[in-house]
Amino acid sequence: MTRLPGKPLFCISLALASCLWLTGCVGTGEFARSKDTRPVFLDKNMSVQEAQGAITIGASTKADVQAALGVATVVKFDSGYEVWVYRGADGKATTTGAEFVILFAPSGTVKKTRIRPPSDQPAE
């Protein structure tokens, strides 16, 4: 079997692009506003910035994240990568508000995090 150069980088890029696309679709559609079922943090007063501060890229595991933030919406990819999505609550974000997105490597550790701002605010 021939190994393609740069294949791991392509898989990571594809997983991240899919994550961002899925987050955009869920976060801005009428369905998300009318029937929002995305999990909030375990501590309902936690902001997305506080959640991001509780995670260490390259060190935090799925078990660490679930213990700190609670159960997430999970998207699994055939490559072994996973995306977990949380939303802010209780004045920290509205149902169309900020989301905290985490990309896990196949090893089970955090590869990357992203805060998606509320839909009425420009992305950073």
DSSP file (Angstrom, degrees, kcal/mol; ACC not computed):
  #  RESIDUE AA STRUCTURE BP1 BP2  ACC     N-H-->O    O-->H-N    N-H-->O    O-->H-N    TCO  KAPPA ALPHA  PHI   PSI    X-CA   Y-CA   Z-CA
    1    1 A M              0   0    0      0, 0.0     2,-0.4     0, 0.0     0, 0.0   0.000 360.0 360.0 360.0 132.6    0.0    0.0    0.0
    2    2 A T        -     0   0    0      1,-0.0     2,-0.5     0, 0.0     0, 0.0  -0.660 360.0-139.8 -84.2 132.0    1.4    3.4   -0.9
    3    3 A R        -     0   0    0     -2,-0.4    -1,-0.0     4,-0.0     0, 0.0  -0.806  14.2-135.9 -94.1 127.9    1.5    6.0    1.8
    4    4 A L    >   -     0   0    0     -2,-0.5     3,-1.4     1,-0.1     2,-0.1  -0.686  22.0-118.1 -83.8 130.8    0.5    9.5    0.8
    5    5 A P  T 3  S+     0   0    0      0, 0.0    -1,-0.1     0, 0.0     0, 0.0  -0.444  97.7  16.5 -66.0 138.6    2.8   12.3    2.1
    6    6 A G  T 3> S+     0   0    0     -2,-0.1     4,-2.1     3,-0.1     5,-0.2   0.566  82.0 135.1  79.7   8.3    1.0   14.7    4.3
    7    7 A K  H <>  +     0   0    0     -3,-1.4     4,-2.6     1,-0.2     5,-0.2   0.904  69.2  52.0 -60.8 -44.1   -2.0   12.4    4.9
    8    8 A P  H  > S+     0   0    0      0, 0.0     4,-2.3     0, 0.0    -1,-0.2   0.913 110.7  48.9 -59.6 -39.5   -2.2   13.0    8.7
    9    9 A L  H  > S+     0   0    0      2,-0.2     4,-2.5     1,-0.2    -2,-0.2   0.893 110.6  51.0 -65.2 -39.4   -2.2   16.8    8.1
   10   10 A F  H  X S+     0   0    0     -4,-2.1     4,-2.7     2,-0.2    -1,-0.2   0.918 109.9  49.7 -62.6 -43.9   -5.0   16.3    5.5
   11   11 A C  H  X S+     0   0    0     -4,-2.6     4,-2.5     2,-0.2    -2,-0.2   0.906 111.9  47.8 -63.0 -42.4   -7.0   14.2    7.9
   12   12 A I  H  X S+     0   0    0     -4,-2.3     4,-2.6     2,-0.2     5,-0.2   0.927 113.3  48.1 -63.5 -44.9   -6.7   16.8   10.7
   13   13 A S  H  X S+     0   0    0     -4,-2.5     4,-2.6     1,-0.2    -2,-0.2   0.907 112.6  48.5 -62.9 -41.9   -7.6   19.6    8.3
   14   14 A L  H  X S+     0   0    0     -4,-2.7     4,-2.4     2,-0.2    -2,-0.2   0.910 112.2  48.7 -64.8 -43.0  -10.6   17.7    7.0
   15   15 A A  H  X S+     0   0    0     -4,-2.5     4,-2.3     2,-0.2    -2,-0.2   0.922 114.0  46.0 -63.6 -44.3  -11.8   16.9   10.6
   16   16 A L  H  X S+     0   0    0     -4,-2.6     4,-2.5     2,-0.2    -2,-0.2   0.907 112.5  49.9 -66.5 -42.0  -11.4   20.6   11.6
   17   17 A A  H  X S+     0   0    0     -4,-2.6     4,-2.3    -5,-0.2    -1,-0.2   0.909 111.9  48.8 -63.1 -41.2  -13.2   21.9    8.5
   18   18 A S  H  X S+     0   0    0     -4,-2.4     4,-2.9     2,-0.2     5,-0.2   0.906 110.5  51.7 -63.1 -41.7  -16.0   19.4    9.1
   19   19 A C  H  X S+     0   0    0     -4,-2.3     4,-2.6     1,-0.2    -2,-0.2   0.932 111.4  46.0 -60.5 -47.3  -16.2   20.5   12.7
   20   20 A L  H  X S+     0   0    0     -4,-2.5     4,-2.1     2,-0.2    -1,-0.2   0.886 113.7  49.2 -65.4 -38.8  -16.4   24.2   11.8
   21   21 A W  H  X S+     0   0    0     -4,-2.3     4,-2.2     2,-0.2    -2,-0.2   0.938 112.8  46.8 -65.4 -46.6  -19.0   23.5    9.1
   22   22 A L  H  X S+     0   0    0     -4,-2.9     4,-2.4     1,-0.2     5,-0.2   0.907 111.9  50.9 -62.8 -41.5  -21.2   21.4   11.4
   23   23 A T  H  X S+     0   0    0     -4,-2.6     4,-2.6    -5,-0.2    -1,-0.2   0.910 110.3  49.6 -62.9 -42.0  -20.9   24.0   14.2
   24   24 A G  H  X S+     0   0    0     -4,-2.1     4,-1.3     2,-0.2    -1,-0.2   0.886 111.4  49.2 -64.3 -38.8  -22.0   26.8   11.7
   25   25 A C  H  X S+     0   0    0     -4,-2.2     4,-0.9     1,-0.2     7,-0.2   0.915 116.5  40.9 -67.5 -42.6  -25.0   24.7   10.5
   26   26 A V  H  < S+     0   0    0     -4,-2.4    -2,-0.2     1,-0.2    -1,-0.2   0.891 115.3  51.2 -72.3 -38.8  -26.2   23.9   14.0
   27   27 A G  H  < S+     0   0    0     -4,-2.6    92,-0.2    -5,-0.2    -1,-0.2   0.700 116.5  33.2 -77.4 -20.2  -25.5   27.4   15.5
   28   28 A T  H  < S+     0   0    0     -4,-1.3    -1,-0.2    -5,-0.2    -2,-0.2   0.530  91.4 103.4-116.2  -6.3  -27.2   29.6   12.9
   29   29 A G  S  X S-     0   0    0     -4,-0.9     4,-1.2    -5,-0.2     3,-0.3  -0.319  77.5-116.9 -78.5 160.6  -30.2   27.6   11.7
   30   30 A E  H  > S+     0   0    0      1,-0.2     4,-2.3     2,-0.2     5,-0.2   0.848 114.7  61.7 -61.2 -35.4  -33.8   28.1   12.7
   31   31 A F  H  > S+     0   0    0      1,-0.2     4,-2.6     2,-0.2    -1,-0.2   0.911 101.3  51.8 -58.2 -43.4  -33.8   24.6   14.2
   32   32 A A  H  4 S+     0   0    0     -3,-0.3    -1,-0.2    -7,-0.2    -2,-0.2   0.853 112.6  45.7 -63.9 -34.5  -31.1   25.7   16.7
   33   33 A R  H  < S+     0   0    0     -4,-1.2     3,-0.3     1,-0.1    -1,-0.2   0.868 119.1  39.5 -75.7 -36.2  -33.1   28.7   17.8
   34   34 A S  H  < S+     0   0    0     -4,-2.3    -2,-0.2     1,-0.2    -3,-0.2   0.805 133.0  16.2 -87.6 -29.4  -36.4   26.9   18.2
   35   35 A K  S  < S-     0   0    0     -4,-2.6     2,-0.6    -5,-0.2    -1,-0.2  -0.556  73.7-177.2-145.2  73.0  -35.4   23.6   19.7
   36   36 A D        +     0   0    0     -3,-0.3    -4,-0.1     1,-0.1    -3,-0.1  -0.639  12.9 163.8 -81.5 117.9  -31.8   23.9   21.0
   37   37 A T        +     0   0    0     -2,-0.6    -1,-0.1     2,-0.1     3,-0.1   0.280  28.9 127.3-116.1   8.3  -30.7   20.5   22.4
   38   38 A R        -     0   0    0     -6,-0.1    48,-0.1    57,-0.1    34,-0.1  -0.445  67.2-104.3 -66.8 139.0  -26.9   21.2   22.6
   39   39 A P        -     0   0    0      0, 0.0    48,-2.0     0, 0.0     2,-0.2  -0.301  28.0-144.3 -65.3 145.0  -25.5   20.4   26.1
   40   40 A V  B     -a   87   0A   0     46,-0.2    48,-0.2     1,-0.2     4,-0.1  -0.530  38.8 -77.9 -93.6 171.8  -24.7   23.2   28.5
   41   41 A F        -     0   0    0     46,-0.6    29,-0.2     5,-0.2    -1,-0.2  -0.283  36.8-113.1 -69.1 157.5  -21.7   22.9   30.8
   42   42 A L  S    S+     0   0    0     27,-2.6     2,-0.9     1,-0.2    27,-0.1   0.913 117.8  52.3 -54.2 -45.9  -21.9   20.9   34.0
   43   43 A D  S >  S-     0   0    0     25,-0.3     3,-2.4     1,-0.1    -2,-0.2  -0.850  83.2-157.7 -91.1 104.3  -21.6   24.2   35.9
   44   44 A K  T 3  S+     0   0    0     -2,-0.9    45,-0.3     1,-0.3    48,-0.2   0.634  89.0  57.8 -63.9 -13.2  -24.4   26.1   34.2
   45   45 A N  T 3  S+     0   0    0     43,-0.1    -1,-0.3    46,-0.1     2,-0.2   0.426  80.9 114.1 -93.6   0.1  -22.8   29.4   35.3
   46   46 A M    <   -     0   0    0     -3,-2.4    43,-0.5    23,-0.1    -5,-0.2  -0.517  59.7-140.8 -74.3 135.4  -19.5   28.6   33.4
   47   47 A S     >  -     0   0    0     -2,-0.2     4,-2.2    41,-0.1     5,-0.1  -0.505  23.8-112.0 -87.6 163.8  -18.7   30.9   30.5
   48   48 A V  H  > S+     0   0    0      1,-0.2     4,-2.2     2,-0.2     5,-0.1   0.839 120.0  54.5 -65.4 -31.6  -17.1   29.5   27.3
   49   49 A Q  H  > S+     0   0    0      2,-0.2     4,-1.9     1,-0.2    -1,-0.2   0.899 108.0  48.6 -67.5 -40.6  -13.9   31.4   28.2
   50   50 A E  H  > S+     0   0    0      2,-0.2     4,-1.0     1,-0.2    -2,-0.2   0.890 110.8  51.6 -65.1 -38.6  -13.8   29.7   31.6
   51   51 A A  H >< S+     0   0    0     -4,-2.2     3,-0.7     1,-0.2     4,-0.4   0.918 108.4  50.4 -63.3 -43.3  -14.4   26.3   29.9
   52   52 A Q  H >< S+     0   0    0     -4,-2.2     3,-1.2     1,-0.2    -1,-0.2   0.884 107.8  54.0 -62.6 -37.5  -11.5   27.0   27.5
   53   53 A G  H 3< S+     0   0    0     -4,-1.9    -1,-0.2     1,-0.2    -2,-0.2   0.718 101.5  59.6 -68.4 -20.6   -9.3   27.9   30.4
   54   54 A A  T << S+     0   0    0     -4,-1.0     2,-0.4    -3,-0.7    -1,-0.2   0.530  95.7  77.5 -83.7  -6.3  -10.1   24.5   32.1
   55   55 A I    <   -     0   0    0     -3,-1.2     2,-0.6    -4,-0.4    58,-0.0  -0.860  64.9-155.0-110.1 137.9   -8.7   22.6   29.1
   56   56 A T    >>  -     0   0    0     -2,-0.4     4,-2.8     5,-0.1     3,-1.8  -0.949  21.5-129.6-113.5 115.4   -5.0   22.0   28.3
   57   57 A I  T 34 S+     0   0    0     -2,-0.6    54,-0.2     1,-0.3    55,-0.0  -0.403  93.2  13.0 -63.2 132.1   -4.2   21.3   24.7
   58   58 A G  T 34 S+     0   0    0     52,-2.7    -1,-0.3     2,-0.2    53,-0.1   0.277 131.2  51.2  86.0 -10.7   -2.1   18.2   24.3
   59   59 A A  T <4 S+     0   0    0     -3,-1.8    -2,-0.2    51,-0.1     2,-0.1   0.695  80.1  88.9-125.0 -41.1   -2.7   17.0   27.9
   60   60 A S     <  -     0   0    0     -4,-2.8    50,-2.3    50,-0.1    -2,-0.2  -0.406  61.4-154.0 -67.3 136.3   -6.4   17.0   28.7
   61   61 A T  B  >  -E  109   0B   0     48,-0.2     4,-2.5    -2,-0.1    48,-0.2  -0.518  31.9 -99.7-102.0 173.1   -8.2   13.7   27.9
   62   62 A K  H  > S+     0   0    0     46,-1.1     4,-2.7     1,-0.2     5,-0.2   0.904 126.1  51.0 -58.2 -41.7  -11.8   13.0   27.1
   63   63 A A  H  > S+     0   0    0      2,-0.2     4,-2.2     1,-0.2    -1,-0.2   0.902 109.6  50.1 -63.5 -41.4  -12.3   11.8   30.7
   64   64 A D  H  > S+     0   0    0      2,-0.2     4,-2.0     1,-0.2    -2,-0.2   0.932 112.9  46.4 -60.7 -46.7  -10.7   15.1   32.0
   65   65 A V  H  X>S+     0   0    0     -4,-2.5     4,-3.3     1,-0.2     5,-0.6   0.921 112.5  48.8 -65.2 -45.1  -13.0   17.2   29.8
   66   66 A Q  H  X5S+     0   0    0     -4,-2.7     4,-1.6     1,-0.2    -1,-0.2   0.886 111.6  50.2 -64.2 -37.4  -16.1   15.3   30.7
   67   67 A A  H  <5S+     0   0    0     -4,-2.2    -1,-0.2    -5,-0.2    -2,-0.2   0.875 119.2  37.8 -65.7 -37.2  -15.3   15.6   34.4
   68   68 A A  H  <5S+     0   0    0     -4,-2.0   -25,-0.3    -5,-0.2    -2,-0.2   0.859 134.4  18.0 -82.8 -37.1  -14.7   19.3   34.1
   69   69 A L  H  <5S-     0   0    0     -4,-3.3   -27,-2.6     1,-0.3    -3,-0.2   0.641  97.6-129.0-114.5 -19.4  -17.5   20.3   31.6
   70   70 A G     << -     0   0    0     -4,-1.6    -1,-0.3    -5,-0.6     2,-0.2  -0.546  54.6 -17.0  99.0-169.0  -20.0   17.5   31.5
   71   71 A V        -     0   0    0     -2,-0.2     2,-0.2   -31,-0.1    13,-0.0  -0.520  66.0-165.4 -78.2 138.8  -21.5   15.6   28.6
   72   72 A A        -     0   0    0     -2,-0.2     2,-0.5    14,-0.1    14,-0.2  -0.654  32.4 -94.5-115.2 169.9  -21.2   17.1   25.1
   73   73 A T  E     -B   85   0A   0     12,-2.1    12,-2.2    -2,-0.2     2,-0.4  -0.811  52.2-153.4 -79.1 128.1  -22.6   16.7   21.7
   74   74 A V  E     -B   84   0A   0     -2,-0.5     2,-0.5    10,-0.2    10,-0.2  -0.907  20.9-171.2-117.1 133.4  -20.1   14.4   20.1
   75   75 A V  E     -B   83   0A   0      8,-2.7     8,-2.6    -2,-0.4     2,-0.4  -0.987  14.7-160.8-119.1 119.3  -19.2   13.9   16.4
   76   76 A K  E     -B   82   0A   0     -2,-0.5     2,-0.3     6,-0.2     6,-0.2  -0.820   1.1-156.1-104.1 140.6  -17.0   10.9   15.7
   77   77 A F    >   -     0   0    0      4,-2.5     3,-2.1    -2,-0.4   -62,-0.0  -0.841  27.1-120.5-113.3 150.8  -14.9   10.6   12.5
   78   78 A D  T 3  S+     0   0    0     -2,-0.3    -1,-0.1     1,-0.3    -2,-0.0   0.760 110.7  67.6 -58.7 -25.6  -13.6    7.4   10.9
   79   79 A S  T 3  S-     0   0    0    -68,-0.1    -1,-0.3     2,-0.1     3,-0.1   0.586 120.6-105.6 -72.2  -9.7  -10.1    8.8   11.2
   80   80 A G  S <  S+     0   0    0     -3,-2.1    28,-0.1     1,-0.4    -2,-0.1   0.251  81.3 127.3 101.1 -12.2  -10.4    8.5   15.0
   81   81 A Y        -     0   0    0     26,-0.1    -4,-2.5    -5,-0.1    -1,-0.4  -0.452  40.3-162.8 -75.1 152.2  -10.8   12.2   15.6
   82   82 A E  E     -BC  76 104A   0     22,-1.7    22,-3.4    -6,-0.2     2,-0.5  -0.986   9.7-152.5-134.8 147.2  -13.8   13.4   17.7
   83   83 A V  E     -BC  75 103A   0     -8,-2.6    -8,-2.7    -2,-0.3     2,-0.4  -0.984   9.9-165.8-118.2 129.5  -15.4   16.9   18.0
   84   84 A W  E     -BC  74 102A   0     18,-2.6    18,-2.9    -2,-0.5     2,-0.4  -0.946   6.0-163.2-114.2 137.2  -17.2   17.8   21.2
   85   85 A V  E     +BC  73 101A   0    -12,-2.2   -12,-2.1    -2,-0.4     2,-0.3  -0.976  10.7 174.6-126.4 132.9  -19.5   20.8   21.3
   86   86 A Y  E     - C   0 100A   0     14,-2.4    14,-2.5    -2,-0.4     2,-0.3  -0.892  15.5-147.7-125.7 158.7  -20.9   22.7   24.3
   87   87 A R  E     -aC  40  99A   0    -48,-2.0   -46,-0.6    -2,-0.3    12,-0.2  -0.945  20.3-114.0-125.3 152.7  -22.9   25.9   24.5
   88   88 A G        -     0   0    0     10,-1.9     2,-0.3    -2,-0.3     9,-0.2  -0.310  37.2-173.2 -74.9 166.5  -23.0   28.6   27.1
   89   89 A A    >   +     0   0    0    -43,-0.5     3,-1.8   -45,-0.3     5,-0.1  -0.919  45.2  41.8-151.0 174.2  -26.1   29.2   29.3
   90   90 A D  T 3  S-     0   0    0      1,-0.3    -1,-0.2    -2,-0.3     4,-0.1   0.892 131.3 -36.4  49.9  57.4  -27.7   31.4   31.9
   91   91 A G  T 3  S+     0   0    0      2,-0.5    -1,-0.3    -3,-0.1     3,-0.1   0.267 125.8  92.9  85.0 -14.3  -26.8   34.8   30.6
   92   92 A K  S <  S-     0   0    0     -3,-1.8     2,-0.3     1,-0.4     6,-0.2   0.781 106.8 -13.9 -80.4 -27.6  -23.4   33.7   29.5
   93   93 A A        -     0   0    0      4,-0.1    -2,-0.5    -6,-0.1    -1,-0.4  -0.950  69.6-123.4-165.1 155.7  -24.8   32.9   26.0
   94   94 A T    >   -     0   0    0     -2,-0.3     3,-2.6    -3,-0.1    -6,-0.2  -0.367  45.3 -87.8 -95.5-179.3  -28.2   32.6   24.5
   95   95 A T  T 3  S+     0   0    0      1,-0.3   -57,-0.1    -2,-0.1   -60,-0.1   0.743 137.6  40.1 -64.7 -20.1  -29.6   29.6   22.6
   96   96 A T  T 3  S+     0   0    0    -63,-0.1    23,-1.9   -68,-0.0    -1,-0.3   0.095 108.2 108.9-104.6  20.8  -28.1   31.1   19.4
   97   97 A G  S <  S-     0   0    0     -3,-2.6    -4,-0.1    21,-0.2    22,-0.1   0.182  72.5 -35.0 -88.5-159.6  -25.0   32.1   21.5
   98   98 A A        -     0   0    0     -6,-0.2   -10,-1.9    20,-0.1     2,-0.3  -0.179  50.4-160.5 -64.6 147.3  -21.5   31.1   21.9
   99   99 A E  E     -CD  87 116A   0     17,-2.4    17,-2.9   -12,-0.2     2,-0.5  -0.953  12.2-142.2-126.8 148.7  -20.3   27.5   21.6
  100  100 A F  E     -CD  86 115A   0    -14,-2.5   -14,-2.4    -2,-0.3     2,-0.4  -0.963  21.4-167.1-111.4 120.4  -17.1   25.8   22.8
  101  101 A V  E     -CD  85 114A   0     13,-3.3    13,-2.3    -2,-0.5     2,-0.4  -0.916   3.3-168.4-114.8 131.7  -15.8   23.3   20.3
  102  102 A I  E     -CD  84 113A   0    -18,-2.9   -18,-2.6    -2,-0.4     2,-0.5  -0.975   8.4-155.3-123.0 130.7  -13.1   20.7   21.2
  103  103 A L  E     -CD  83 112A   0      9,-3.2     8,-3.4    -2,-0.4     9,-1.5  -0.926  12.5-159.7-104.4 122.4  -11.2   18.6   18.7
  104  104 A F  E     -CD  82 110A   0    -22,-3.4   -22,-1.7    -2,-0.5     6,-0.2  -0.853  12.3-133.0-101.5 136.8   -9.8   15.3   20.1
  105  105 A A    >   -     0   0    0      4,-2.7     3,-2.4    -2,-0.4   -25,-0.1  -0.356  35.3 -99.2 -74.8 163.9   -6.9   13.4   18.4
  106  106 A P  T 3  S+     0   0    0      0, 0.0    -1,-0.1     0, 0.0   -25,-0.0   0.766 123.5  67.1 -56.5 -24.0   -7.2    9.7   18.0
  107  107 A S  T 3  S-     0   0    0      2,-0.1     3,-0.1     1,-0.1   -26,-0.1   0.653 117.4-112.8 -70.7 -14.6   -5.0    9.3   21.1
  108  108 A G  S <  S+     0   0    0     -3,-2.4   -46,-1.1     1,-0.4     2,-0.3   0.494  78.5 117.8  95.3   4.1   -7.9   10.8   23.1
  109  109 A T  B    S-E   61   0B   0    -48,-0.2    -4,-2.7   -47,-0.1    -1,-0.4  -0.705  76.0 -89.7-103.3 158.7   -6.2   14.1   24.1
  110  110 A V  E     +D  104   0A   0    -50,-2.3   -52,-2.7   -54,-0.3    -6,-0.3  -0.474  40.2 176.2 -68.1 127.1   -7.3   17.6   23.1
  111  111 A K  E     -     0   0A   0     -8,-3.4     2,-0.3     1,-0.4    -7,-0.2   0.789  64.9 -11.2 -96.9 -39.4   -5.8   18.6   19.8
  112  112 A K  E     -D  103   0A   0     -9,-1.5    -9,-3.2     2,-0.0    -1,-0.4  -0.988  55.5-154.4-160.6 152.2   -7.5   22.0   19.4
  113  113 A T  E     -D  102   0A   0     -2,-0.3     2,-0.3   -11,-0.2   -11,-0.2  -0.924  10.7-175.1-129.7 159.3  -10.2   24.2   20.9
  114  114 A R  E     -D  101   0A   0    -13,-2.3   -13,-3.3    -2,-0.3     2,-0.6  -0.982  18.5-145.1-153.5 140.3  -12.3   27.0   19.5
  115  115 A I  E     -D  100   0A   0     -2,-0.3     9,-0.3   -15,-0.2   -15,-0.2  -0.945  13.8-156.1-105.0 123.0  -15.0   29.4   20.7
  116  116 A R  E     -D   99   0A   0    -17,-2.9   -17,-2.4    -2,-0.6     3,-0.1  -0.893  21.5-135.0 -97.4 116.2  -17.7   30.2   18.2
  117  117 A P        -     0   0    0      0, 0.0     6,-0.1     0, 0.0   -24,-0.0  -0.155  35.8 -74.1 -67.1 163.6  -19.1   33.6   19.2
  118  118 A P    >   -     0   0    0      0, 0.0     3,-2.3     0, 0.0   -21,-0.2  -0.205  48.0-111.1 -53.4 150.5  -22.9   34.3   19.2
  119  119 A S  T 3  S+     0   0    0    -23,-1.9   -22,-0.1     1,-0.3     4,-0.1   0.694 116.7  59.1 -63.6 -18.6  -24.3   34.6   15.8
  120  120 A D  T 3  S+     0   0    0    -24,-0.2    -1,-0.3     2,-0.1   -23,-0.1   0.405  99.4  69.6 -90.3   4.4  -25.0   38.3   16.3
  121  121 A Q  S <  S-     0   0    0     -3,-2.3     2,-0.1    -4,-0.0     0, 0.0  -0.923  90.9-107.1-118.6 146.5  -21.3   39.0   16.9
  122  122 A P        -     0   0    0      0, 0.0    -2,-0.1     0, 0.0     2,-0.1  -0.403  39.3-105.3 -70.1 147.4  -18.5   38.8   14.3
  123  123 A A              0   0    0      1,-0.1    -7,-0.1    -4,-0.1    -4,-0.0  -0.376 360.0 360.0 -69.0 150.0  -16.1   35.8   14.5
  124  124 A E              0   0    0     -9,-0.3    -1,-0.1    -2,-0.1    -8,-0.0   0.447 360.0 360.0 -85.3 360.0  -12.6   36.5   15.8
